[in-house]
Amino acid sequence: MAQPSSSSDRPSAREEDQRGRRGAARLPDPSVRTVVHLLRHGEVHNPEGLLYGRLPGYHLSERGRAMAERVAEHLVEAGHDIALVVASPLERAQETARPVARALGLEVGTDERLVEAGNQFQGLMVGVGDGALRRPEHWWKLRNPFRPSWGESYVEQATRMHAAADEARVRAEGRHALLVSHQLPIWVARLAAEGRRYAHDPRRRECSLASLTSLHYVGHRLEGVTYREPAADLLPGANQVPGA
């Protein structure tokens, strides 16, 4: 049977106070400002104009590599104190992340939560007026644009993207983090952050190639969203396949 503790075994009031102070020091500061940047990858070499989705083997084009370098220059010149660079596992995201990480002396981490949205039209050409959307066997997949019925739900995308952003916020507390992802997951994350409806026209997404959608936090609270296009001068003539 356990013996009752003597008074000498119990922590003194001073020791308890010191322990409380040490514990309080580990709590996040609610006034600290942290920024998590969501970077869309650069242009991909895709001469067939396919919706490549999560297919492997799609790399940045020459223009896309120039876009990645331009973003790296922008972030360095802006003086952002970036603590970590994390990318989707797909080649185009990893290749976009490397110049930034190299310029900042960081390693590129990988997070599966930043991957492209699942899509049943992956590997097909889906432009309006041609390709897969003209074939009746695919029309059933388009029955619900609010979910959407042809792929990973918007809710699932927003959930995983904000989970990745929250983890990055904690790791980079008081500094900046860069997460490299894809157009649709970034756009859906922004819609969720701004309390907007998920259903939308893909042609109206404000998420150009190599653009930065930045989530601004005060403590753990999301305060606002900003958007920039560091490689805007490289966009004319670029392959802008929606959802790519």
Secondary structure, DSSP 8 states (H G I E B T S, - for coil): ------TTTS--HHHHHHHHHHHHHTS--TT-EEEEEEEE---B--TT--B-TT-S---B-HHHHHHHHHHHHHHHHHT--EEEEEE-SSHHHHHHHHHHHHHHT--EEE-GGGS---BTTTTB---TTSGGGGSGGGGGGGS-TTTTTTBS-HHHHHHHHHHHHHHHHHHTTTSEEEEEE-HHHHHHHHHHHTT--S---GGG-S--TT-EEEEEEETTEEEEEEEE-TTGGG-TT----TT-
